[in-house]
């Protein structure tokens, strides 16, 4: 079990952690009814914090950020000698959490995506983990919610009896959601992104050999080029360039060089 704390990757504090330690930390918080804001960041997620100082503030006030993408793990190893042998991939983390939640009798809540995706996701998860209890699920409203709606959302989740929430709103909305709801809910909030679509079976995952070699971005780009080309063809080279600058100490982004949000975004 590895948990070496947080390290600066381009101004975003990423945890050098493995699956076992991440699952243990989240499950312990769920058992103790403690707030815990969690996300798994790949390159795109890191770059949202690099390019937006307000998002950097939000990310650096989450409790746990796992290295979702292989390039993020490689950066931790190269810049900070963390010695991680694997990433902590959101979709895999989701399954590991569901497995433990079933064993520990901890009901989960599914928040985000579309109703039909949630139905498929819930069916597939309970088929794979028959003892898993899904306390409730709520699709995204795909808009900003009012303060009253935010209170209602938090109240519904808490009243459901859930002990942890899996959030699938897409990056960066899900990280903002976890940041803003952290103090409203006494339980872990885990932003897992594409895990909802993957485990619902609506979007295919890259083959394991591509994932291992850090080529998942290429697989996804070939399937959704019009939506993802900017994310990967512009941000990936910039990420590598900035890592080179940090490695050579020519430019090191300061995690404290961040701007607190002037107002809540309140994504729903």
N, C-alpha and C positions, 0 to 999 in steps of 0.2 A: 504494500500500500504506500503510494507516494503522494505527499502533499508538501511541496517546498515553498508555498506562499506565492505572492504576486511578483511579477517582473515586468519591467517597462518594455513594451514593444510599440515603438512609434508614438509614445505618449499614452498608450492604453495599457492598463495594468492587467496582465493575463496570469492566471494561476498555472503554475507548473504542477499538474496533478494527474493522477491516473483514474481509470474507471472506478476501481474499488474505493478509493478515498472520496471521490465525488459522490458516489452512491451513498456511502456511509454518512457523509456530512449532511446530505439532503434528507435521508431517512431519519437521522437523529433529530433534525430540526422538525420534521413532521411529527415524530413521536412526542416531542416536547412542546408542540404548538408554538414554535418560534418563527418569526418572519425571516425569510431568506430569499433574496432575489438572485436568480441564476440565469446565465445564458451560455451558449456554446458559439464561439465566434470563429468564422473562417475569415479569409482575407477581406471580403466585402464588408463584414461587420467591423473589423479593425479599422478599415479605411473610413467608415462613417465617423469614427471618433477622431481620425487624423484631420479630416477636412472640415469638421464642424465642432467647434470648441464647446458648444452647449451639449452636443451628444457625447463628447469626451467626458464632460462632467457627469452625465448620467451613467455612462459605462463605468467610470471609476468610482461610482457610489453603489454599484451592485456588489453583492457579497462574494459571488463566485463567477468567474469567467473561465470556461474551459477552452483549451485549444482544439476547436472543432476541425480545422483544416490542417492537412499535413504541412503546408508552408508556414503556418503559425507555430506548429510544434518544432519545425526545423529552425525557425527564428529563435525560439526559446533555447534550443540546444546550442545554436551557434553563438548567440550573443551572451547567454548567461550560463552555459554549460550545465543545463538542468538534467541532461541524461535521460529524457523521456523516450521510451521505446515505442510508444503508440500515442495517437491523438485521443481526445475524448469527444467523439462524434455525436452530435445531437440525436440522430435517429437511433443509434445504438444505445446511448444513454437512456433514451426513452424506454426501450425494451427492458433494460436492466432495472430501471426504477419500477416499472410495472411488475416485474417479477418479484422484487423485494416487497412492494406494496401489497401484493397478493399474499405473500407469506406472512407479513406483519399485520395484516388486516387493516390497512390504511386506505380508505376510499380516495379515489382521485377525481378531479374535475377537469373537463376538457373545454378550453376556451379558445375560440377563434375559428377561422376557415368558414366553410359553407355547411348548411344543414346536411346535405347529402354526403359530404366528406366525413362529417362527424359520425353519421350513422354507420358508414362503412368502417371507419376507424374503431368505433366502439365494438362493433361486431367482431372485427379481426383480433382486437386485443383480448377480448373475453374468450374467444376461441383458443387463442394461444395460452392465456392464463385464466383458466376457468374460475379460480378463486378471487380474481380481481373484481373489486367493487367500483363501479363508476357512479359516483354520487350525483352527477349532473353534467350537463354540457350545454354550451351556449355559443351559437355562431357569431362571427364578427358582424358588426353593423356597417362596417366599411365607411365609417365617417367618424368625426369627432363627436364625443358624447358631452352632454351637459353635466354640470356638477351633481345635479340630482340623479341623473342616470348613472353616474359613476358610483354614487352611494348605493343605488339600487343593485348594481352589478355586484359590488362587494358584499352586500347583505345577502343576495341570493347564493353566492358562493359559500359564505359562512354558514348560512342556514341549511345548506345541503348536507352538512356533515363531512365534507371533504377535508382531507388532511394535507393534500398537496394539489397544485394546479399545474397542468401542462398547457402552455400557451403557444398557439400557432398562428401568429399574425404576420409573419414575415419580417425581415430586417429592413429598417430599424424600428418599426412600429412595436414589435414585441419587446424589445429592450426598453423602450420608453414606457410601455405598459407595466413591465416588471418594476421599473424604477418608481413609477407613480403609485402603484398599488401596494408596494412593499409594506408601508406602515398602516395600511388599511386592512390587511389580512394576516392573521397569526399563523402562517404556514408558508412552506416553500412555494415560490412561483418560478417555474422553469420554462424559459423561452427555448423552444425546440425547432422552430422554423419549419423546414420542409418535411420534418418527421410525420406530420399529419397526413400529407399527401402520399408520402412513401408507404406508410403503414396502412393507409386506407386502400392502397393499390391503384390510385388514380394517376400517379406519376412514377415512372420507373427509376430505380437507382442505378448509378454507374456500376459496372462490373467491379468485383473486389480488386482485381489487379490494377485497374485505373485508380481506384480510391487509394490503394497503397502507395502508388507512385505520384500522388498529388495531381492527378489528371481528371478528377471529377468535374472541375470547371469546364473542361473541354467537352466532356460528355453532355453536360447540361446545355452548353452553348450550341451544340449541333442540333439539339431538340427545340430550343427556344431562342433562336438567333436574334429575332427582332426585339425581344424583351431584354435579353441578357448581354448583348454585344458590348454596350457601354461599360457594364459592370466588370466584365472580364478583360476586354481588349484595352481598356484605358486604365482601370484601377490595378490590375495585376502588375504591369510594368512599373507603374508608379510605386507600388508597394515594394518591389524589389530594389528600385533605385533608392528609396528612403531607407531601406534596411542597410544598403551598402554605406550610406552616409552615416547611419548610427554605428555600424560596425567599425568604421574608420574614424569615428568621433568628430566628423566634420559637421554633423547636425544631429543633435539628440533632442527629440521632442520631450518637453517637460509635462508629466501627468498633471501637475498643479496649474499649468497654463490652460485653464478651462473656465468657462463662463456658466454660472448657475442659470437654470431656466427662468425667464422672466414670468412665464405662466405655464400652467399644465397644458399638455397637448390633449390629454384625455382621449386617446384612441379607443374605439370600441369595436 
